[in-house]
Amino acid sequence: LVAAIYRDGGYDTARETIIHLFGKRIDEDISTNSFIDSKSELQKLTQKIYGVLPEYTVLKEVGPEHNKTFVVELTIEGILHETGEGKSKKSAEKVAATKALNRLAHVS
């Protein structure tokens, strides 16, 4: 769709359309750092500070097979524990990693 707008109206028209349709969402993502891979950032940080990797453990799976919610615990050297919840193991791990990063940022 954007390509068609670009072909028909040029760059400025396509840019304005994208900003009109997605500008608010883009601003929200930038302000909340949604584009940051929290698991990778946490891994780099914990290796640098503690010399270890974070460990993720699934604590529970709730709900029917087609609509599960996962609860994951993240542990760093027994020093830091955080939990995350999500519709996939990966998203639950990301939530836990984001919480851990925020917590470590307040400690530093």
SEKOL-977856 format. One line per field, with one value per atom (N, C-alpha, C): residue in three letters; residue number from 1; x, y, z; atom name. Coordinates in steps of 0.02 Angstrom, whole numbers, plus 32768, in hexadecimal, padded with zeros to 4 digits. Layout:
<pts>
doba = c(ALA, ...) $
base = c(NUM, ...) $
x = c(X, ...) $
y = c(Y, ...) $
z = c(Z, ...) $
miti = c(CA, ...) $
</pts>
This chain:
<pts>
doba = c(LEU, LEU, LEU, VAL, VAL, VAL, ALA, ALA, ALA, ALA, ALA, ALA, ILE, ILE, ILE, TYR, TYR, TYR, ARG, ARG, ARG, ASP, ASP, ASP, GLY, GLY, GLY, GLY, GLY, GLY, TYR, TYR, TYR, ASP, ASP, ASP, THR, THR, THR, ALA, ALA, ALA, ARG, ARG, ARG, GLU, GLU, GLU, THR, THR, THR, ILE, ILE, ILE, ILE, ILE, ILE, HIS, HIS, HIS, LEU, LEU, LEU, PHE, PHE, PHE, GLY, GLY, GLY, LYS, LYS, LYS, ARG, ARG, ARG, ILE, ILE, ILE, ASP, ASP, ASP, GLU, GLU, GLU, ASP, ASP, ASP, ILE, ILE, ILE, SER, SER, SER, THR, THR, THR, ASN, ASN, ASN, SER, SER, SER, PHE, PHE, PHE, ILE, ILE, ILE, ASP, ASP, ASP, SER, SER, SER, LYS, LYS, LYS, SER, SER, SER, GLU, GLU, GLU, LEU, LEU, LEU, GLN, GLN, GLN, LYS, LYS, LYS, LEU, LEU, LEU, THR, THR, THR, GLN, GLN, GLN, LYS, LYS, LYS, ILE, ILE, ILE, TYR, TYR, TYR, GLY, GLY, GLY, VAL, VAL, VAL, LEU, LEU, LEU, PRO, PRO, PRO, GLU, GLU, GLU, TYR, TYR, TYR, THR, THR, THR, VAL, VAL, VAL, LEU, LEU, LEU, LYS, LYS, LYS, GLU, GLU, GLU, VAL, VAL, VAL, GLY, GLY, GLY, PRO, PRO, PRO, GLU, GLU, GLU, HIS, HIS, HIS, ASN, ASN, ASN, LYS, LYS, LYS, THR, THR, THR, PHE, PHE, PHE, VAL, VAL, VAL, VAL, VAL, VAL, GLU, GLU, GLU, LEU, LEU, LEU, THR, THR, THR, ILE, ILE, ILE, GLU, GLU, GLU, GLY, GLY, GLY, ILE, ILE, ILE, LEU, LEU, LEU, HIS, HIS, HIS, GLU, GLU, GLU, THR, THR, THR, GLY, GLY, GLY, GLU, GLU, GLU, GLY, GLY, GLY, LYS, LYS, LYS, SER, SER, SER, LYS, LYS, LYS, LYS, LYS, LYS, SER, SER, SER, ALA, ALA, ALA, GLU, GLU, GLU, LYS, LYS, LYS, VAL, VAL, VAL, ALA, ALA, ALA, ALA, ALA, ALA, THR, THR, THR, LYS, LYS, LYS, ALA, ALA, ALA, LEU, LEU, LEU, ASN, ASN, ASN, ARG, ARG, ARG, LEU, LEU, LEU, ALA, ALA, ALA, HIS, HIS, HIS, VAL, VAL, VAL, SER, SER, SER) $
base = c(1, 1, 1, 2, 2, 2, 3, 3, 3, 4, 4, 4, 5, 5, 5, 6, 6, 6, 7, 7, 7, 8, 8, 8, 9, 9, 9, 10, 10, 10, 11, 11, 11, 12, 12, 12, 13, 13, 13, 14, 14, 14, 15, 15, 15, 16, 16, 16, 17, 17, 17, 18, 18, 18, 19, 19, 19, 20, 20, 20, 21, 21, 21, 22, 22, 22, 23, 23, 23, 24, 24, 24, 25, 25, 25, 26, 26, 26, 27, 27, 27, 28, 28, 28, 29, 29, 29, 30, 30, 30, 31, 31, 31, 32, 32, 32, 33, 33, 33, 34, 34, 34, 35, 35, 35, 36, 36, 36, 37, 37, 37, 38, 38, 38, 39, 39, 39, 40, 40, 40, 41, 41, 41, 42, 42, 42, 43, 43, 43, 44, 44, 44, 45, 45, 45, 46, 46, 46, 47, 47, 47, 48, 48, 48, 49, 49, 49, 50, 50, 50, 51, 51, 51, 52, 52, 52, 53, 53, 53, 54, 54, 54, 55, 55, 55, 56, 56, 56, 57, 57, 57, 58, 58, 58, 59, 59, 59, 60, 60, 60, 61, 61, 61, 62, 62, 62, 63, 63, 63, 64, 64, 64, 65, 65, 65, 66, 66, 66, 67, 67, 67, 68, 68, 68, 69, 69, 69, 70, 70, 70, 71, 71, 71, 72, 72, 72, 73, 73, 73, 74, 74, 74, 75, 75, 75, 76, 76, 76, 77, 77, 77, 78, 78, 78, 79, 79, 79, 80, 80, 80, 81, 81, 81, 82, 82, 82, 83, 83, 83, 84, 84, 84, 85, 85, 85, 86, 86, 86, 87, 87, 87, 88, 88, 88, 89, 89, 89, 90, 90, 90, 91, 91, 91, 92, 92, 92, 93, 93, 93, 94, 94, 94, 95, 95, 95, 96, 96, 96, 97, 97, 97, 98, 98, 98, 99, 99, 99, 100, 100, 100, 101, 101, 101, 102, 102, 102, 103, 103, 103, 104, 104, 104, 105, 105, 105, 106, 106, 106, 107, 107, 107, 108, 108, 108) $
x = c(8029, 8000, 802B, 805E, 808A, 80AE, 80C2, 80E3, 80B6, 8076, 8046, 803F, 803C, 8037, 8076, 80AF, 80EF, 80F1, 80DC, 80DD, 80AD, 8074, 8041, 8050, 8066, 806D, 80B3, 80E3, 8128, 813A, 8179, 8195, 816F, 8165, 8146, 8100, 80D9, 8096, 8098, 80C5, 80CC, 80E2, 8112, 812A, 80F2, 80CC, 8095, 8060, 8053, 8023, 803B, 807A, 8096, 8092, 80A5, 80A3, 805B, 802D, 7FE6, 7FCC, 7FDD, 7FC3, 7FE8, 802A, 8052, 807B, 8076, 80A0, 809A, 805C, 8052, 8072, 8068, 8085, 80D1, 80ED, 8136, 8151, 812F, 8144, 8141, 810B, 8104, 813C, 814B, 8181, 81C4, 81D1, 8210, 8213, 81DD, 81DD, 81E1, 81C9, 81CB, 8203, 822D, 8265, 824D, 8213, 81F8, 8223, 824C, 8276, 82B6, 82C3, 82FF, 82F3, 8323, 831F, 8338, 8309, 831B, 8341, 8332, 8356, 839F, 83AE, 83F4, 8418, 83F7, 8416, 8425, 83F6, 8401, 843A, 843D, 8472, 84B6, 84BD, 84FC, 850F, 84DE, 84EA, 84FE, 84DA, 84EA, 852D, 853E, 8580, 85B7, 85AB, 85DD, 85E4, 85AC, 85AD, 85BC, 8597, 859B, 85C1, 85CE, 85F0, 85C4, 8583, 8554, 851B, 84F5, 84B9, 847B, 8447, 8409, 83EB, 83C8, 83A7, 835C, 8338, 82F0, 82D1, 829F, 827C, 8231, 820E, 81C5, 81A8, 8185, 8166, 8123, 80FC, 80BB, 80A0, 8074, 804F, 8005, 7FE1, 7F9B, 7F70, 7F37, 7F07, 7F07, 7ED7, 7ED1, 7F0B, 7F17, 7F50, 7F54, 7F1B, 7F1B, 7F21, 7F20, 7F22, 7F47, 7F82, 7FA8, 7FC7, 7FD1, 7FF8, 8032, 806D, 80A9, 80C3, 80D8, 80F9, 8140, 8170, 81B6, 81DB, 8209, 8234, 827A, 8296, 82DA, 8305, 833D, 836B, 83B1, 83D1, 8417, 8440, 8467, 8496, 8475, 8436, 8414, 840E, 8425, 8424, 83E3, 83CD, 8393, 8360, 8322, 82EA, 82B4, 829B, 8263, 8236, 81F6, 81C8, 81AA, 8195, 8174, 813C, 8109, 80CF, 80C2, 80B0, 80A2, 8080, 806A, 8046, 8075, 80B6, 80E8, 8121, 8149, 8182, 81B1, 81BB, 81E8, 81CF, 818E, 8175, 8177, 816C, 8171, 81B9, 81E8, 822F, 8242, 8227, 8235, 821B, 81DF, 81C3, 81F0, 8205, 8231, 8273, 828F, 82CF, 82C8, 8291, 8285, 8281, 825D, 8259, 829E, 82C6, 8309, 8335, 8331, 8358, 8345, 8304, 82EC, 8305, 8303, 8319, 8365, 838B, 83D3, 83E5, 83BC, 83C8, 83BE, 838F, 8382, 83B7, 83D8, 840C, 844D, 845C, 849C, 849E) $
y = c(7FC4, 8000, 803F, 803F, 8079, 8082, 804B, 804F, 806F, 805E, 807B, 80C6, 80D9, 8120, 8145, 8125, 8143, 814B, 8117, 811B, 8150, 8156, 8185, 81CD, 81D5, 8219, 822F, 8200, 8212, 8207, 8217, 820B, 8231, 8272, 829B, 8282, 826F, 8256, 8214, 81E8, 81A7, 81B2, 81DF, 81EE, 820A, 823A, 8257, 8222, 81F5, 81BF, 8192, 817F, 8154, 8177, 81B7, 81DC, 81E2, 81EF, 81F4, 81B2, 817B, 813A, 811D, 8126, 8103, 8130, 8171, 819F, 8198, 8192, 818C, 814C, 8116, 80D5, 80D7, 80F6, 80FC, 8125, 815C, 8186, 815F, 8137, 810E, 80DB, 80BB, 8088, 80A7, 80E2, 8104, 8119, 8134, 814C, 8113, 80D8, 80A0, 806F, 8080, 8055, 8010, 800B, 7FCB, 7FA8, 7FCE, 7FB2, 7F91, 7F99, 7F7C, 7F32, 7F09, 7EC2, 7EB9, 7EB9, 7EB8, 7E79, 7E41, 7E03, 7E08, 7E21, 7E29, 7E5C, 7E94, 7EC8, 7EAE, 7E89, 7E6D, 7E3B, 7E12, 7DE0, 7E02, 7E37, 7E5C, 7E79, 7E96, 7EB7, 7E84, 7E4D, 7E1B, 7DF9, 7DF0, 7DD3, 7E04, 7E44, 7E77, 7E7F, 7E82, 7E8F, 7E50, 7E1A, 7DDD, 7DA4, 7DA8, 7D72, 7D35, 7D3E, 7D07, 7D1D, 7CEC, 7CFA, 7CF5, 7D1B, 7D13, 7CCE, 7CB2, 7C72, 7C7D, 7C5E, 7C63, 7C1F, 7C1F, 7BE2, 7BED, 7BC0, 7BC6, 7BAF, 7BDC, 7BCB, 7BA9, 7BC4, 7BA4, 7BB8, 7B8E, 7B99, 7B96, 7BCB, 7BD0, 7BD6, 7BB5, 7BBD, 7B82, 7B83, 7B4D, 7B4E, 7B15, 7B0C, 7B42, 7B58, 7B8A, 7BD2, 7BDC, 7C20, 7C22, 7C07, 7C03, 7C46, 7C4D, 7C84, 7C64, 7C7D, 7C62, 7C92, 7C76, 7C9D, 7C83, 7CB0, 7C9F, 7CC4, 7CA1, 7CC1, 7CC9, 7D04, 7D12, 7D17, 7CF5, 7CF7, 7D08, 7D34, 7D46, 7D37, 7D00, 7CEE, 7CEC, 7CDF, 7CDE, 7D22, 7D56, 7D9A, 7DBD, 7DB3, 7DD7, 7DA5, 7DB0, 7D86, 7DB4, 7DA5, 7DCA, 7D97, 7DA8, 7D7D, 7DA4, 7D80, 7D9D, 7D70, 7D8F, 7D69, 7D7D, 7D4B, 7D59, 7D20, 7D2C, 7CF9, 7CC6, 7CD2, 7CA1, 7CA2, 7C6E, 7C6D, 7CA7, 7CB4, 7CEA, 7D2E, 7D3B, 7D7C, 7D82, 7D4B, 7D4B, 7D58, 7D3A, 7D45, 7D8E, 7DAB, 7DF1, 7E20, 7E11, 7E3A, 7E36, 7DF9, 7DF0, 7E14, 7E10, 7E31, 7E7D, 7E97, 7EDF, 7EF6, 7ED0, 7EE0, 7EDF, 7EAD, 7EA7, 7EE1, 7EF4, 7F2D, 7F6D, 7F77, 7FB2, 7FB2, 7F79, 7F73, 7F80, 7F64, 7F6F, 7FB8, 7FD9, 801F, 804B, 8038, 805F, 8052, 8018, 8007, 802A, 802E, 804B, 8096) $
z = c(8000, 8000, 8000, 802B, 802E, 7FEB, 7FCD, 7F8C, 7F57, 7F59, 7F2A, 7F36, 7F75, 7F86, 7F6F, 7F79, 7F64, 7F18, 7EF5, 7EAB, 7E92, 7EB3, 7E9C, 7EB1, 7EF0, 7F0B, 7F1C, 7F1A, 7F29, 7F72, 7F81, 7FC3, 7FFA, 7FF0, 8025, 8036, 8004, 8010, 8036, 8022, 8045, 808D, 8097, 80DB, 8107, 80EC, 8112, 8123, 80F5, 8102, 813A, 8138, 816D, 81B0, 81B2, 81F1, 820A, 81DC, 81F0, 820D, 81EC, 8201, 823D, 8240, 8272, 82A0, 8297, 82BD, 8308, 8321, 8369, 8384, 835F, 8374, 8374, 8341, 833C, 8377, 8387, 83C0, 8401, 840A, 8447, 844C, 8414, 8414, 8424, 840A, 8418, 8461, 847C, 84C1, 84F4, 84E2, 8511, 8501, 84D1, 84BC, 84A6, 8487, 8471, 843D, 841B, 83E7, 8401, 8441, 845F, 846E, 845D, 846D, 84B5, 84E3, 852A, 853E, 8520, 8531, 851E, 84E3, 84CE, 84F8, 8506, 852F, 8575, 8592, 85D4, 85D3, 859F, 8599, 8597, 856F, 856B, 85AF, 85D0, 8611, 8646, 864B, 867F, 8672, 8633, 8624, 863A, 862D, 863E, 868A, 86AE, 86F6, 871E, 870F, 8738, 8718, 86D7, 86B4, 86A8, 86AB, 86A0, 8673, 865B, 8634, 8660, 8650, 8674, 8666, 8697, 868E, 8690, 8661, 865D, 866C, 8697, 86A9, 86A3, 8681, 867C, 86BE, 86E1, 8721, 8717, 86E7, 86DA, 8696, 867E, 8640, 8652, 8643, 8657, 8618, 8619, 85E2, 85B3, 8585, 8554, 8523, 8504, 84D7, 84A1, 8487, 8451, 846A, 84AC, 84C7, 850A, 850B, 854A, 855D, 859E, 85B9, 85E0, 85D3, 85F3, 8628, 8660, 8694, 869A, 8692, 8690, 86C8, 86E8, 871A, 86FC, 8705, 86F0, 872E, 872D, 8766, 874D, 8772, 8763, 87A0, 879D, 87D3, 8818, 881C, 885C, 887C, 8859, 8874, 8862, 8825, 880B, 87F1, 8805, 87ED, 87D3, 8798, 877B, 8758, 8752, 872E, 86F4, 86C2, 8689, 8672, 8655, 863D, 85F5, 85CC, 8586, 8564, 8527, 8500, 84E0, 84E5, 84CF, 8502, 8502, 8530, 8521, 84E1, 84CD, 84E6, 84DF, 84F6, 8542, 8565, 85AE, 85C4, 85A0, 85AF, 85A2, 856D, 855D, 8594, 85AD, 85E4, 8621, 8632, 866D, 8662, 8626, 8618, 861C, 8604, 8607, 8650, 8679, 86C0, 86E1, 86D0, 86ED, 86D7, 8698, 8680, 86A4, 86AD, 86D0, 8719, 8737, 877D, 8782, 8754, 8755, 8747, 871D, 870E, 874C, 8777, 87B4, 87E9, 87E5, 8815, 8804, 87C2, 87AB, 87B5) $
miti = c(N, CA, C, N, CA, C, N, CA, C, N, CA, C, N, CA, C, N, CA, C, N, CA, C, N, CA, C, N, CA, C, N, CA, C, N, CA, C, N, CA, C, N, CA, C, N, CA, C, N, CA, C, N, CA, C, N, CA, C, N, CA, C, N, CA, C, N, CA, C, N, CA, C, N, CA, C, N, CA, C, N, CA, C, N, CA, C, N, CA, C, N, CA, C, N, CA, C, N, CA, C, N, CA, C, N, CA, C, N, CA, C, N, CA, C, N, CA, C, N, CA, C, N, CA, C, N, CA, C, N, CA, C, N, CA, C, N, CA, C, N, CA, C, N, CA, C, N, CA, C, N, CA, C, N, CA, C, N, CA, C, N, CA, C, N, CA, C, N, CA, C, N, CA, C, N, CA, C, N, CA, C, N, CA, C, N, CA, C, N, CA, C, N, CA, C, N, CA, C, N, CA, C, N, CA, C, N, CA, C, N, CA, C, N, CA, C, N, CA, C, N, CA, C, N, CA, C, N, CA, C, N, CA, C, N, CA, C, N, CA, C, N, CA, C, N, CA, C, N, CA, C, N, CA, C, N, CA, C, N, CA, C, N, CA, C, N, CA, C, N, CA, C, N, CA, C, N, CA, C, N, CA, C, N, CA, C, N, CA, C, N, CA, C, N, CA, C, N, CA, C, N, CA, C, N, CA, C, N, CA, C, N, CA, C, N, CA, C, N, CA, C, N, CA, C, N, CA, C, N, CA, C, N, CA, C, N, CA, C, N, CA, C, N, CA, C, N, CA, C, N, CA, C, N, CA, C, N, CA, C, N, CA, C, N, CA, C, N, CA, C, N, CA, C, N, CA, C) $
</pts>
